[in-house]
Amino acid sequence: MPVSELATFKTFSGTPLPLVIEAKPEKANVSREELLHWIAANRQEFETKLQKHGAILFRGFKSLTGAEDFEAVMKVVSHTLLDYAGGTTPRSAVSGKIVSSTDAPAQMTIGLHQEMSYLEPSASFPDPTPDKVAFFCEIEPGGAGQTPICDMRVVLERLPKDLIERFESKGLILTRQLPFTKEAGHEVTWPTMFGTSDKKEAEAFAEKRGWRIEWTDDGGVRVYQKPSPTTKSHRVTGEKIWFNQAHLLHKEYAPWKGDFLGTTPEQIDEANRRRPELSKRFFYHSTHADGSEIMVSDLETIRQTIDKTMTMFDWKAGDLLICDNKLVSHGRQPYSPPRKILAALAADDRG
């Protein structure tokens, strides 16, 4: 069954990202089984378009209503779904490998990033970052709450050459300080990151990754990773991509510097009171691989370039967005409830 039998291709005004594959009105009520068969039959065409555009939005298919439908599509698209062990964002399990997109408070902006781009290649994990990240809108936002996306091939083209050279020659390394329990409500705890609250199992996880860890007196842990990429080449297309999260995972942009507890005067006062303690028990900090600090002016240039390059669309219930996680970064805008966006990570088949 060709793609044209169920859907049309289009893009949002003025941008090629994402490519929208929208159900024809007379095909909107197609059954889930027929939809999955259609996706499987045209999988290679969808893959080719994903690598060209960086992101595909499936819209208007009424049989897609919840986590089970989302997971079923993703298993057809990629076969292998991944868990979130080693991640930096607070999430909750929903169904199978499907998780909440983030549990961060509604008022927070989440900067654009490629999922797990801070993970370093190793003999055990030669390509440790997901190939795809996907989102499903179960309940559309009451207001705003977009998931901005950005083509990181274009970002690389727009960054100053001397900045790229500094990052490529000096490399990157990430240090994390993680608590055992949450106090502000959206910290990533080390049991969540390691997938276990058993210290021995956590140590085994870290050893397998090649990470050095230190247990702190308050029950937390400090994790020292190995150097990670700053740029990389796409496995299939060979295109060079800006590929790191230094512009987010840095003390200069810690969540404690923003309205992490809320925006009312009382909440802001409480945030100011708690900031010194919370900033010690939970942080991420990126440096160059030799331990030298990254120039904040470089980080600002990266952030501004991403901001000028990103695009956004408004979510509709039933939307399913698939991003090539190497080519495209994603984030989240603040929102007015309700909003329920689910997420999945996937690995491509290796031929």
Helices and strands as residue ranges (DSSP letters): G 3-5, E 7-11, E 19-23, G 25-27, H 32-41, H 43-53, E 55-59, H 67-77, E 80-82, E 93-95, E 98-100, E 110-113, E 132-139, E 143-144, E 149-151, H 152-158, H 161-170, E 173-178, H 190-194, H 199-209, E 212-215, E 221-224, E 231-233, E 240-242, G 251-253, G 255-257, H 265-281, E 283-287, H 296-309, E 320-324, E 328-332, E 335-336, E 340-347
